[in-house]
Amino acid sequence: MINALTVDMEDWYHICGATDYADPSRWSLYEDRITKNTDKILGLLRRYNVKATFFVLGYIAFKEPDLIRCVEKEGHEIATHGFCHRRIFEMDEEEFEEDVGHSVSVISSITGKRVLGFRAPEWSIRKETFWALDILRKLGILYDSSMVPLTRMGSREFPVYPIKLDTLHGKLWEFPLSTVRCFWERLPFSGGLPLRLSPYFYVISSIMQLNRKGHPAIVYIHPWEFDTEKPAINLSMCRRSMHYLNIEATPHKVEGLLRHFRFAPVREVLGLVP
């Protein structure tokens, strides 16, 4: 079974809902650490000859086009993470279409290739924002990876495995966050804080459990999770945990996963290779 490996390509200050840090007009004031942290990930992937999907923030692509060319040149898929790192439920339909459309335009102009995939900041598809799927397909996107089948973040009614959904503009693949059942709820394990805190054997067994059922897992990481020296930000306890707790574990766990499993970009896992 080939699983999907993804990178949410954002910098350390791209934090939703964090006052000044959520304001794009202030981003130029902050230290740029995206290049050196992305280089760490590229080096690790190169070592194991693994290709991944990079969900690139349009702002990053606009600011660092040479970095995007470097990632694409190494054979990785370039998808979009939106332009301004705004959660979908904070925008109306017009704002969302403008944000994603701008990002797609910038990325395509750099790579010369069609952008096939989208992931919303903080997995922010909700039942009340399903209109976003119609807009994504309208913009030429073929797959989304923004749904979480959990009670508080998304909905337990969301798909658990990759599935094709109907939109006003045609079929759209949905590749939701990988989870495993625990009593009446599901638990994430394959990226971010859940990956950093979960025992490694639990992560491996959870991926194997999905694979035995015939389904690929999706692993996600962030460049700032490879940076133990990133600046400290005054955040709520919950967000501080999400962005700082046990980040030193990320490189080691990701390298272990690269040794134990086969990975590819999302477009290949879904059979969307041009």
N, C-alpha and C positions, 0 to 999 in steps of 0.2 A: 504494500500500500504506500502510495506517495502522498505525503502530507504537505500542507501549504505553509511556507515561512514568509512572514510579512514584517515590514519595518514601518512604523509610523514616523515619518521623517519630519520632526519638529524640533525646535531648540528648547533649552531648559526653561525659558520664560513663557513659553506658550501654554498657559494654564487657564482653562475656562473658569470664568467667574471669580478670578483673583484680582479684583479692582484694577490697579494700574497695569498689571501684567496682561490683562485681557484687552487692553487698549492698543490697537495697532499703531496709533500715532506716537506711541512711546517706545516701540520696539527698537528703533534705531539707537536708543540710549543704552541698550544693554549689550554686554559682551557677546560676541559671536563665538560659539563653541561647537556649532553643528558640523563644521568641516572635519575637525580632528576626531570627533566622536564617530562620525560616519566612516572615517578612514579605519577606525578600529573594527567596526563591523565588517567592512569590505575585506580587511585582512583576514578575519576569521573565516568568512565565507570562501575566500580564495583558497585558504589552507585546506578546506574540505571539499572544494570544487562544487559548491552548492550555489544555486541561483535563487533569488527571492523576489518578492514584490515589494517595492518601496512606495508606500502611500505618501506622496510628497505634498507638503503644504505649498500652495501656490506662491505665498510670500517668500518662502525659501527658494523656490525655483527662480523667481524674479530677481532675488538678491544674489543668488549663487548659481548662475546658469552653468558655469564650468564644472561645478560639483555634480550637477544633474547629468551632464554629458559624461562625466567619469563613471557614474553609477551605471548609466545605460550602456556605455561602451564595454563594461565587464559582463554584459549579458543579462542584467537584471531587468525586471519589468518595472516601468514607471507608471504608477496609477496616481490618483489624486486624493488628497485629504481635505479638499476645500481650499480656499484662499486665506481667509482670516481666522481660521481655527475657532469658528463659532458653532455652538451646538444648534442642531436643526430646529429644536423647539423654541429657540430664541429669535428665529427669523420667520418672516412671512414668505409666501411662495415666490414673490418677485425678488426679494432679497436673496433667497436661497439659489434661485436660478442665476442671478447675477454673480454670486460668490463662486459657485461651481463652474459656471461658464467661463469666468475670468481665469480661474485656475487651469482649466482644460486648455484654454487658448495659449496661456503662457507656456505650459509644459509641452504642448504639441509643437510650438514654434521652436523650442529648444531641441527636442528629440527628432522632429520630423515624422513622428508616428502617432497613430490614434491612441487616445487614452481609453482603456477598456473598463477600468475599475474605479470604485469610489469607496472610501470609508469615512464616516462622519466622526468628527471629534467626540470623544467620550461615548462612542457607540450610541448616538443620540436619536436614533429612530424610535418613535413612539407610535402607538395606535392612532393618535390624533394627527400624526405627521406623515401618514402613508402617502400623501400627495407628493412627497419628495421622490418616491419611486417613479412616478410618471415623469417628473422633471428630469431625473437622471437618464431615463431611457430616451427622452426627447433630445437630450444633449449628446446622444450617441454612446452612453455608458452601457456596457453589456452585463456587468455584475456589480452588486453592492455587498459590502461586508460591514454592516452597521447594526445588526439586530442582536439583542441579548435576550435569550429565553428565560429571564429571571423576573421575579415579582417586582422588585423595586426599580431596577434599571430599565427594563423593557417590558416584557409581558410573558407569562408562562404559556400564552397562546402562540407565541412566535415559533417559527420552525427551529428544530434542533439540529438538523443536518442540511447540507446544501440542497436547494430546491429552486425550480423555475417558477417565477410568479408572473401573473398577467398584469400589464399596465396599459394605459391608453395608447401607447406607442409601440407595443410589442412585448415579447418575453424578456424578463430580466432575471438573471441568476441572483439568488441570495445565499451568501456563505456566512452563516451566523457564528458568533463566538462559540468556541467549543466548550461544552460543559458535560458533566456526568451527574446522574441522578443520585440524590441523597434524601431518602424518605420522600416527602411530598414536594421538595424543591430540587433545583439543580445547582451545581457548584462549578464555577470557572476554575481553571488550573493552568492555562496555556500561555499566559503572558501577564505583564504588569505586576502588580502586587501579589496576585494569587500565585504566579510562577515563582516569585522571589521568596514567598513564605512557605509554599508547599514543600514537603520532603521530596527529594528527587525521585525516590522509588515510587511515590504516589503519582508524580507527573508522568513517569514512564508507563506505569500500569494503566493510567487513565487513557493515554494515547493508544496503548495496545488494546484496551477495551473497545474504543471506537473503531479501530482498524479491524478487529475480529468481527465486528458487526457489518463490515464493508463500507465504512465511512471514513473519510480523511479528517484529520484534526487541522486546526489552523493555529499556528503559534505566532504571537506578535511581540515585538520589542520596540524600544525607543532608543535613539542615540544617547539621550541623557542618562539612560540606565547603565551606560558604560563609562560614566564620569563621576567618580567619587569626590572630585574637587569642585563640582559646580557650585555657584554661589548659593548661599542660604536665603530662602524667602520666608517671610513671616506669613504662615498659612494656618488655617484651622487644623486641628489635630488629624481629621480625616484626610485632608488633602496633603498634609505633611507626610503622612504614612504612604500615600499613593506615590509621592515623588521622591522620597528619601529613604524609607525604611528598607534596610537589607539590600540596597542596590548593588553592593559588592558581590552578591551572589549571582547576578544576571549573567556575566560573561562565562562563568564556570558551568552553569546549568545549560546555557545555550550550546556551549561546546560539547557537553555531554550528549545533548539531543542530536547534534549533527553527527556524532559518532554512532548513535544507536538507531537512527531512523533515516529514511529517504525523504528529501524535501524538494519542492519545486515552486515556482511562482504560481499564484492563484490561477492565472489564465491557462496554465498547462494542466493543473489539477482539474479544472472545469472543462478542458478540451476546447479552449478558445484560442489556441495558437494560430496566428494568422497564416 
